[in-house]
Amino acid sequence: MTRFSVAHLGADRLVRDSLAVGFMLQADRADETPAEGGRLRGSGWLAGPYLSAEIAPGLYLGLRGAIGASDNTAQLAPAGDGRVFTARFTTRRSLWRASLRGETRIGAMTLTPALDLAAMRETIPDHVAGDEWHSVAIGGSTLLTRRAAVSATAAFSLGPGPEAPTLSLRPDWSASLVPEAGGSRRTQGWALEVGLRSGPSAAWLYELKLRNDALRGGAAAATVGLTLSRAF
């Protein structure tokens, strides 16, 4: 079982009507209990610039780059005899992301198809795992995870006027290359996301998202997200 939480803080500036640039800071925390036993815990951060541009009427490009680090603690039982080895290590990581989305109106519905590409690299140094009496040297490695996702969001206004909130429904399909011992493993899955967003005339803009992911092999994930923003 894995628990994962993430928080973003960003600020951007409208350079011109069709281009905004900004900077984003991300903090995250993970706590995983593998099926084979043990426990993995970590916290980390990423920071870097991003931009959003309208490259053609109704067509938008987003780019983001970030670098950061994480601190991790792993408790493992490699011998299977009840002894628990503990390892502590710090990683370096980077994230690169590009998205392309279109927007069109069909009657009362706004339809937004999107393509999202992401790659994350994490470098783990050599470290040692052990208990009070024994220790084991573990070699470092560099892990590269790549992901592509295709989605389509259908949004409907819940009332007249610009202050009315918007309800959205977003199915998506994703495929990933996930690093594992000896190479990479391909995974794919489906997700369904329901969102509620405030009208653009509100002083504070909010967006609440509920998401459920279903992966091949029976794995599943539930996510709750809240975004707050304000113009200054």
Secondary structure per residue as TSV (DSSP state, phi and psi in degrees):
chain	resnum	aa	ss	phi	psi
A	1	M	-	360.0	138.7
A	2	T	E	-125.6	132.7
A	3	R	E	-114.3	130.5
A	4	F	E	-137.5	131.8
A	5	S	E	-131.6	146.7
A	6	V	E	-144.7	143.3
A	7	A	E	-130.2	137.8
A	8	H	E	-118.2	141.9
A	9	L	E	-135.4	121.6
A	10	G	E	-143.3	162.9
A	11	A	E	-143.3	139.1
A	12	D	E	-137.0	163.3
A	13	R	E	-130.7	135.3
A	14	L	E	-80.1	105.5
A	15	V	E	-72.2	-43.5
A	16	R	E	-150.6	178.0
A	17	D	T	-56.3	-29.7
A	18	S	T	-107.6	9.2
A	19	L	E	-145.4	126.5
A	20	A	E	-125.1	137.6
A	21	V	E	-124.1	149.0
A	22	G	E	-158.9	-176.1
A	23	F	E	-135.1	138.0
A	24	M	E	-129.6	138.8
A	25	L	E	-115.8	131.4
A	26	Q	E	-122.5	135.9
A	27	A	E	-123.9	136.4
A	28	D	E	-141.0	160.2
A	29	R	E	-145.4	138.8
A	30	A	E	-134.1	147.1
A	31	D	E	-143.0	112.7
A	32	E	E	-122.6	135.8
A	33	T	-	-117.2	99.1
A	34	P	-	-64.7	155.6
A	35	A	T	-62.7	-29.5
A	36	E	T	-83.8	1.3
A	37	G	S	106.8	169.4
A	38	G	-	90.7	-172.5
A	39	R	E	-155.7	138.8
A	40	L	E	-123.0	126.6
A	41	R	E	-132.0	145.2
A	42	G	E	-164.2	157.2
A	43	S	E	-139.9	147.9
A	44	G	E	-157.3	-176.6
A	45	W	E	-148.7	157.7
A	46	L	E	-141.0	144.0
A	47	A	E	-145.8	140.8
A	48	G	E	171.4	176.1
A	49	P	E	-85.8	164.7
A	50	Y	E	-150.9	163.0
A	51	L	E	-144.5	154.7
A	52	S	E	-134.9	127.1
A	53	A	E	-136.8	140.6
A	54	E	E	-90.6	105.7
A	55	I	E	-89.6	-13.8
A	56	A	E	-159.9	160.4
A	57	P	T	-53.4	118.0
A	58	G	T	77.6	9.9
A	59	L	E	-126.3	125.7
A	60	Y	E	-124.9	139.7
A	61	L	E	-115.1	133.4
A	62	G	E	-123.1	136.6
A	63	L	E	-132.4	139.9
A	64	R	E	-145.3	138.7
A	65	G	E	-133.7	143.4
A	66	A	E	-155.2	150.4
A	67	I	E	-128.1	158.1
A	68	G	E	-176.1	-159.2
A	69	A	E	-154.8	168.7
A	70	S	E	-146.3	150.5
A	71	D	E	-112.3	132.2
A	72	N	E	-135.4	149.1
A	73	T	E	-129.7	127.3
A	74	A	E	-119.6	130.8
A	75	Q	E	-116.4	115.6
A	76	L	E	-127.6	155.9
A	77	A	-	-123.9	73.9
A	78	P	T	-68.8	-28.1
A	79	A	T	-85.3	-15.9
A	80	G	S	73.5	15.0
A	81	D	S	-108.8	15.5
A	82	G	S	95.1	-16.5
A	83	R	-	-73.0	137.6
A	84	V	-	-110.9	122.2
A	85	F	E	-97.7	139.8
A	86	T	E	-116.4	134.8
A	87	A	E	-129.4	139.5
A	88	R	E	-126.0	132.5
A	89	F	E	-155.2	156.7
A	90	T	E	-116.1	136.1
A	91	T	E	-112.3	159.5
A	92	R	E	-109.7	142.3
A	93	R	E	-147.5	159.6
A	94	S	E	-144.3	152.0
A	95	L	E	-132.2	136.5
A	96	W	E	-132.9	131.5
A	97	R	E	-144.0	140.4
A	98	A	E	-138.4	139.3
A	99	S	E	-138.0	149.3
A	100	L	E	-134.8	126.1
A	101	R	E	-140.0	146.8
A	102	G	E	-112.3	163.8
A	103	E	-	-144.1	127.3
A	104	T	E	-145.1	153.5
A	105	R	E	-104.0	135.6
A	106	I	E	-127.4	95.3
A	107	G	T	64.6	-124.6
A	108	A	T	-87.3	-0.1
A	109	M	E	-104.5	139.6
A	110	T	E	-103.4	121.0
A	111	L	E	-106.3	128.8
A	112	T	E	-128.9	92.6
A	113	P	E	-75.9	149.7
A	114	A	E	-149.6	150.0
A	115	L	E	-123.4	129.4
A	116	D	E	-128.0	128.7
A	117	L	E	-121.4	134.1
A	118	A	E	-144.5	148.4
A	119	A	E	-141.1	135.4
A	120	M	E	-130.5	129.7
A	121	R	E	-114.3	132.4
A	122	E	E	-132.7	127.3
A	123	T	E	-106.8	120.0
A	124	I	E	-104.3	124.1
A	125	P	-	-79.4	169.1
A	126	D	-	-59.1	139.2
A	127	H	E	-151.1	176.9
A	128	V	E	-124.6	136.5
A	129	A	E	-116.4	138.0
A	130	G	E	-171.1	177.1
A	131	D	-	-122.6	-156.1
A	132	E	S	-67.3	-24.9
A	133	W	S	-116.6	-25.3
A	134	H	-	-130.7	157.3
A	135	S	E	-146.2	152.5
A	136	V	E	-131.6	130.0
A	137	A	E	-80.9	132.9
A	138	I	E	-119.7	123.4
A	139	G	-	-70.8	149.0
A	140	G	-	-76.0	170.4
A	141	S	E	-160.2	165.1
A	142	T	E	-119.9	124.2
A	143	L	E	-109.0	131.7
A	144	L	E	-121.7	118.0
A	145	T	E	-110.3	130.2
A	146	R	E	-123.2	143.1
A	147	R	E	-144.5	139.3
A	148	A	E	-128.2	136.0
A	149	A	E	-136.8	141.0
A	150	V	E	-121.9	131.9
A	151	S	E	-144.1	167.8
A	152	A	E	-146.1	122.3
A	153	T	E	-106.0	127.1
A	154	A	E	-107.6	122.2
A	155	A	E	-121.5	141.1
A	156	F	E	-133.2	132.4
A	157	S	E	-73.5	139.1
A	158	L	S	-93.4	10.6
A	159	G	S	-179.8	174.1
A	160	P	S	-79.9	156.6
A	161	G	S	87.5	159.9
A	162	P	T	-71.6	-15.5
A	163	E	T	-83.2	-8.3
A	164	A	S	-70.6	138.7
A	165	P	-	-72.2	164.3
A	166	T	E	-121.2	133.8
A	167	L	E	-101.8	133.8
A	168	S	E	-129.6	153.0
A	169	L	E	-132.1	125.9
A	170	R	E	-135.4	104.1
A	171	P	E	-86.5	147.2
A	172	D	E	-148.8	159.1
A	173	W	E	-124.2	137.6
A	174	S	E	-135.4	152.8
A	175	A	E	-133.0	137.9
A	176	S	E	-134.6	152.1
A	177	L	E	-109.4	111.1
A	178	V	E	-108.1	128.0
A	179	P	E	-67.8	143.8
A	180	E	E	-151.3	175.0
A	181	A	T	-57.4	123.7
A	182	G	T	87.6	2.2
A	183	G	E	155.0	-141.8
A	184	S	E	-129.4	152.9
A	185	R	E	-119.4	134.5
A	186	R	E	-88.8	133.4
A	187	T	E	-132.0	155.9
A	188	Q	E	-149.0	159.0
A	189	G	E	-167.4	170.6
A	190	W	E	-115.8	154.4
A	191	A	E	-144.4	153.6
A	192	L	E	-131.7	127.9
A	193	E	E	-124.8	132.4
A	194	V	E	-113.4	131.9
A	195	G	E	-130.4	153.9
A	196	L	E	-132.3	121.6
A	197	R	E	-124.8	139.7
A	198	S	-	-69.8	160.4
A	199	G	-	-68.9	153.7
A	200	P	T	-68.2	-11.4
A	201	S	T	-89.8	-4.0
A	202	A	S	-69.8	148.9
A	203	A	S	-64.1	-48.2
A	204	W	S	-107.6	126.8
A	205	L	E	-93.7	136.0
A	206	Y	E	-129.3	156.5
A	207	E	E	-146.5	122.4
A	208	L	E	-107.8	130.4
A	209	K	E	-128.3	137.5
A	210	L	E	-120.9	126.3
A	211	R	E	-135.1	140.9
A	212	N	E	-128.8	124.9
A	213	D	E	-108.4	136.6
A	214	A	E	-123.2	121.3
A	215	L	E	-109.8	157.7
A	216	R	T	-62.1	143.4
A	217	G	T	95.7	0.2
A	218	G	S	93.4	-3.6
A	219	A	-	-71.7	148.3
A	220	A	E	-144.8	156.1
A	221	A	E	-145.1	140.9
A	222	A	E	-118.0	136.2
A	223	T	E	-133.2	138.7
A	224	V	E	-120.7	128.2
A	225	G	E	-130.7	143.6
A	226	L	E	-134.9	128.1
A	227	T	E	-120.6	132.0
A	228	L	E	-122.3	137.1
A	229	S	E	-147.5	155.4
A	230	R	-	-149.2	139.9
A	231	A	-	-89.4	139.0
A	232	F	-	-119.2	360.0
